[in-house]
Each structure stands twice: as C-alpha cells, then as structure tokens.
Amino acid sequence: ISLQPEVVTHQQIQPASSKSLRFPLRPGKGLKGTKCIVKANHFFAELPDKDFHQYDVTITPEVSSRGVNRAVIRQLVLLYRDSHLGKRLPAYDGRKSLYTAGPLPFSSKEFKITLLDEEDGQGGARREREFKVVIKFAARADLHHLAMFLQGRQAEAPQEALQVLDIVLRELPTPRYCPVGRSFYSPYLGKRQPLGDGLESWRGFYQSIRPTQMGLSLNIDMSSTAFIEPLPVIEFVAQLLNRDVSARPLSDADRVKIKKALRGIKVEVTHRGNMRRKYRISGLTPQATRELTFPIDERGTLKSVVEYFRETYGFVIQHTQWPCLQVGNAQRPNYLPMEVCKIVAGQRYSKRLNEKQITELLKVTCQRPKEREEDILKTVKHNSYSEDPYAVEFGIKIS
C-alpha cells in the first residue's frame, strides 16, 4: 500500500462527535478464572408495551417553581381526568412535558386552573391564583428503539425513552418526599442525625432506570444529605455562633455569618396563632430591632417595630438589640424579629459543608454491605411499585 501525501484541512482533523462513535459489541462472556455470584442493587423492569404520547405544556403566568407547576397539573388532573383527559393518568416532568399511556382525546386544549395559595397556612384568608394551561400534542414517545437496544440490535440507548420511564416512576414519590435530583429524602426514612451548626442529615434513596445487557432495570441506592433543622431562628443562630447569644451583642463578623446562613431560607411566623404565614429571608436589617421604625399612614407617621408588636399582637420583643430579619423586596421591606420566626421544615442545605459536618455525614452514610442491602430491599418493598398507580397506568412492572 502506498500512502499518497495529502493536504489536511482543519475541518478534516476535527474529532468525531461522541454520538457518531459506535463501540463494538462484546463478543461473549469471560471463561477463565473462578465463577462467583455478585449481587447488584438492580431490580428487573419489564419493558411496557403501551403507546406513549408526549404533550407540550404551557402554564401562564409562568412560574419558576416546579412545585407550583406540579400543583397546577395535579389540580387539572383531579378536575378533568374523567372528562377531558379520557380517564388517562399523565406523568409530568414539572416543566414543559407531559406523558400519557395512549392518546388524549384532543390534539390541543386550554384549561383554566385556580390554586389556593398555601402561604398563610391555617386560619388565614388564602389568596387565589389563576393559571391558564395549554396542553398540545408533541410526539409519540417511541419505545421500539429501546427494545432494539436491549436486544443488542441497536448500538445506542435511546435517552428519550429512558427519560419517560424515569419521569413515570418519579411521579408517586415526588409529593411524598423531598426530591433532590434523582433522589428522594424524608425525615421518616431513618433517624435524623445532627450535623452541627443548625444542620441535620436526612436519609433517602436514589432511583434510576438503566438499560443493561440482561434487560431494563431499576437501580436503587441509599443516600443521605444535609437539611436545615426546623428550629426557632434564635436557636439556629445560637448553634451557628456556638455560644449563648444573649450574653453579648453581635459583632460585624457574626452578622455576616448569620446573613450568609439565613439568606434564601423560608421561615414561618409563630406570633399569630394558627396563621403560620411563610416568608423567604432576603437579609438582616442594618439597625437593631429597637431602632427600627416604619410609616403607618400616608402622612408618614412612624411607629417602632417594638411598639407595633406589643400593641397589635401583645408580643413583647426580648432581643431588641438584635437586627430583624428582612423579608420581601427592597421597595417594600418587611421586618420580622428573629424570635417570632421558625425555620420551615424540609429545606435542603445546598451550600458547602464544613469539615466537621462532612465527617458527621460520612458517619451516617457509611454502612456494611449487608445493612445497605437490607435497607435497599426495605425501600423497594415500601415503594410498592406494583401498587403505584403511575407504574400500573404506563405498564411498568418492577421485579
């Protein structure tokens, strides 16, 4: 063979995309060595023979919270499943896609949904929010290529089909637990362990549909992550600063630490009986509570926060030397004394853990294989996939 010199252009030497690469199939199983049985945390899943359909979902006004989106669709299914949805139970990804096992009786339809705002909890007049929902046919979700891949007759796993199966199996645990990525956490899935500085660990499980050489399987594993303890804010700050907070005033370093730890966290107020209104913390007031005043009428008459709480709620603020929590925006600031606020349960801590907290979390997650196996089996039994209405609707059977 003679090689002819050739001018190589820049375009010719670009690496091939990973999607165009085709790896050769494994020619067979190994025969040498000692045979042994290995247990893996995979549970066989039967490939459904249903006809999956994908629909585009547009919710107006648009909200960034998946939780609100899910609440809207849940209400829609509750109201219209038997009538307009042709008795179908759809699976929703919380964003723009809805999946059904079989077609809906329309190609496009508009719905009006009213949600009651739960921010005020019990006893308050709850605000109504109206949403317009448009559901429009997008495509048939093809499981044929997944079957081909599992039989070894196609080189690449069809990600869309696997994604639909994942979304279906996420539907039931999502409202039951606290979802984080592909994992689900709960304070009742194992003992909550303190991690220090106002944090605690919650146990949970990870689940994901995987294509394997032996067929489709559901991979389940145990996991733990950090959540903010649902403490009164005063207690949280005492843990964070690791000292008796009433002993001496806060330093600038203390204020920075508190502000950093509390910003973005949801709190509920405790001074209004059953009316547990929730707020998100935006910062701390530069002044101490005793120095804070706000206008109470158009003439600009000022009232102090201390006086307002005493007159309106009969609540005497003890820590007047402390700053207030600032909630709401800069245009309409709202001041809440720390001692009337409690951290709302179920908020994952997504910032970086310190070394002590990492060590404590590792102690919780470290398990012997036998214990881990028992926990995984217990979780699968508890999840009861055979009775999951979504798995039944879409024909997914987990062994």
C-alpha positions, 0 to 999 in steps of 0.5 A, spaced: 500 500 500 502 506 498 500 512 502 499 518 497 501 525 501 495 529 502 493 536 504 489 536 511 484 541 512 482 543 519 475 541 518 478 534 516 482 533 523 476 535 527 474 529 532 468 525 531 462 527 535 461 522 541 454 520 538 457 518 531 462 513 535 459 506 535 463 501 540 463 494 538 459 489 541 462 484 546 463 478 543 461 473 549 462 472 556 469 471 560 471 463 561 477 463 565 478 464 572 473 462 578 465 463 577 462 467 583 455 470 584 455 478 585 449 481 587 447 488 584 442 493 587 438 492 580 431 490 580 428 487 573 423 492 569 419 489 564 419 493 558 411 496 557 408 495 551 403 501 551 403 507 546 406 513 549 404 520 547 408 526 549 404 533 550 407 540 550 405 544 556 404 551 557 402 554 564 401 562 564 403 566 568 409 562 568 412 560 574 419 558 576 417 553 581 416 546 579 412 545 585 407 550 583 407 547 576 406 540 579 400 543 583 397 546 577 397 539 573 395 535 579 389 540 580 387 539 572 388 532 573 383 531 579 378 536 575 378 533 568 381 526 568 374 523 567 372 528 562 377 531 558 383 527 559 379 520 557 380 517 564 388 517 562 393 518 568 399 523 565 406 523 568 409 530 568 416 532 568 414 539 572 416 543 566 414 543 559 412 535 558 407 531 559 406 523 558 400 519 557 399 511 556 395 512 549 392 518 546 388 524 549 382 525 546 384 532 543 390 534 539 390 541 543 386 544 549 386 550 554 384 549 561 383 554 566 386 552 573 385 556 580 390 554 586 389 556 593 395 559 595 398 555 601 402 561 604 398 563 610 397 556 612 391 555 617 386 560 619 388 565 614 384 568 608 388 564 602 389 568 596 387 565 589 391 564 583 389 563 576 393 559 571 391 558 564 394 551 561 395 549 554 396 542 553 398 540 545 400 534 542 408 533 541 410 526 539 409 519 540 414 517 545 417 511 541 419 505 545 421 500 539 428 503 539 429 501 546 427 494 545 432 494 539 437 496 544 436 491 549 436 486 544 443 488 542 440 490 535 441 497 536 448 500 538 445 506 542 440 507 548 435 511 546 435 517 552 428 519 550 425 513 552 429 512 558 427 519 560 419 517 560 420 511 564 424 515 569 419 521 569 413 515 570 416 512 576 418 519 579 411 521 579 408 517 586 414 519 590 415 526 588 409 529 593 411 524 598 418 526 599 423 531 598 426 530 591 433 532 590 435 530 583 434 523 582 433 522 589 428 522 594 429 524 602 424 524 608 425 525 615 421 518 616 426 514 612 431 513 618 433 517 624 435 524 623 442 525 625 445 532 627 450 535 623 452 541 627 451 548 626 443 548 625 444 542 620 441 535 620 442 529 615 436 526 612 436 519 609 433 517 602 434 513 596 436 514 589 432 511 583 434 510 576 432 506 570 438 503 566 438 499 560 443 493 561 445 487 557 440 482 561 434 487 560 431 494 563 432 495 570 431 499 576 437 501 580 436 503 587 441 506 592 441 509 599 443 516 600 443 521 605 444 529 605 444 535 609 437 539 611 436 545 615 433 543 622 426 546 623 428 550 629 426 557 632 431 562 628 434 564 635 436 557 636 439 556 629 443 562 630 445 560 637 448 553 634 451 557 628 455 562 633 456 556 638 455 560 644 449 563 648 447 569 644 444 573 649 450 574 653 453 579 648 451 583 642 453 581 635 459 583 632 460 585 624 463 578 623 457 574 626 452 578 622 455 576 616 455 569 618 448 569 620 446 573 613 450 568 609 446 562 613 439 565 613 439 568 606 434 564 601 431 560 607 423 560 608 421 561 615 414 561 618 411 566 623 409 563 630 406 570 633 399 569 630 396 563 632 394 558 627 396 563 621 403 560 620 404 565 614 411 563 610 416 568 608 423 567 604 429 571 608 432 576 603 437 579 609 438 582 616 436 589 617 442 594 618 439 597 625 437 593 631 430 591 632 429 597 637 431 602 632 427 600 627 421 604 625 416 604 619 410 609 616 403 607 618 399 612 614 400 616 608 402 622 612 408 618 614 407 617 621 412 612 624 411 607 629 417 602 632 417 595 630 417 594 638 411 598 639 407 595 633 408 588 636 406 589 643 400 593 641 397 589 635 399 582 637 401 583 645 408 580 643 413 583 647 420 583 643 426 580 648 432 581 643 431 588 641 438 589 640 438 584 635 437 586 627 430 583 624 430 579 619 428 582 612 423 579 608 420 581 601 423 586 596 427 592 597 421 597 595 417 594 600 421 591 606 418 587 611 421 586 618 420 580 622 424 579 629 428 573 629 424 570 635 417 570 632 420 566 626 421 558 625 425 555 620 420 551 615 421 544 615 424 540 609 429 545 606 435 542 603 442 545 605 445 546 598 451 550 600 458 547 602 459 543 608 464 544 613 469 539 615 466 537 621 459 536 618 462 532 612 465 527 617 458 527 621 455 525 614 460 520 612 458 517 619 451 516 617 452 514 610 457 509 611 454 502 612 456 494 611 454 491 605 449 487 608 445 493 612 445 497 605 442 491 602 437 490 607 435 497 607 435 497 599 430 491 599 426 495 605 425 501 600 423 497 594 418 493 598 415 500 601 415 503 594 410 498 592 411 499 585 406 494 583 401 498 587 403 505 584 398 507 580 403 511 575 407 504 574 400 500 573 397 506 568 404 506 563 405 498 564 411 498 568 412 492 572 418 492 577 421 485 579 
